[in-house]
Amino acid sequence: MVGKSRVHIEGVRWLVVLLIIIVSLTGCSNKQETLMKAGDSKQSDSGTRMVKDAFGEVEVPIKPQRVAGIYLEDYMLALGMKPIVQWYHPWWGKQDYLGLTDVPLFDITGSLEPLIEQNLDLIILNAGIDEAGYQLYSKIAPTYRLPSDVNVNVAATLHTIADLLGAPEKVDSILKNYEQKVADAKVKLEAAVGRQTVAVVRLDVGGKPELRLFGLNNAYTGMIYKDLGLEPFPWVKGIEAHDVISQEKIPEFTADHIIIFPSDGAWDSKSNANAVALLNDPIWKSIPAVKNGHVYQVERSHWQSGAITANRMKIDDLLKILVK
């Protein structure tokens, strides 16, 4: 009887121990599962995703921190992110209007090695980069190239870059403010100049000096006609991007208002003196806009960009020079 009791007691003890082990293992398992789920969540927050760009699908970081937006720095700044490098071209300079004095230059005509040294999370390219160039950038960091139809649309570009930077919630307020500025300016410009014709001319200062007329669909200045409603000089309608105005055609250049800027540097740059001398030519001085004091010299860098901040600055220029 005593032996049976001992067996019974030992059996109960082992059962209790077994239950304790099972509970302990279950607890460990649940804890491990919880930790694994937390790890998955953390990995998801700092992981990657697939997006479609101009050349197909590309894997990009969900929350990139070190980003190069090649000639897209304007949009990055508008969204509150400072670019790691800034676009630079030896002939055209840099986007001075952005004031990125402490951001290193990246010469787009040179080696890509400076980008390698920056340990980038993401590179965003505008539509000016072809597929061969895209492949070279892709070897440095995940690279997204804007589709051409997006690149020519301010709102679409802002939405796309905001999505890539993980900041889509910032877009609506920025666009609302921008669209209101455009609408207000359009009313004021219509009242000031009506159907008087407007032309935008670049004075090319590198090499042989030339006057280059910007067309209706120019990515930088087309918005003054399409969005602001200014009346283009007839020649503008026949040009897609830009075209040289020959010396023989200057007497026929009868636009009511001409906006002009140098291709590089400032109006008082010594290197531009030879090109600026073209504006003292008697033929140029004989055209109506010059005679009437309707030729307006503006700062070149924001007039050579079609991005959102540059457009806001162009609007400010137009209101200042055309609305009396």
Salt bridges, closest charged atoms under 4 A:
GLU10 OE2 - ARG13 NH1 3.12
GLU33 OE2 - LYS37 NZ 3.54
ASP96 OD1 - LYS94 NZ 2.89
ASP96 OD2 - ARG300 NH2 2.75
ASP102 OD2 - LYS82 NZ 2.58
ASP163 OD2 - ARG49 NH2 3.12
GLU190 OE1 - ARG195 NH2 2.85
ASP204 OD1 - ARG202 NE 2.66
ASP204 OD2 - ARG212 NE 2.82
GLU210 OE1 - ARG212 NH2 3.42
GLU231 OE1 - ARG195 NH1 2.85
GLU231 OE2 - LYS237 NZ 3.68
GLU252 OE1 - LYS249 NZ 3.12
GLU299 OE1 - HIS302 ND1 2.72
ASP316 OD1 - LYS181 NZ 2.83
ASP317 OD2 - HIS302 NE2 2.69
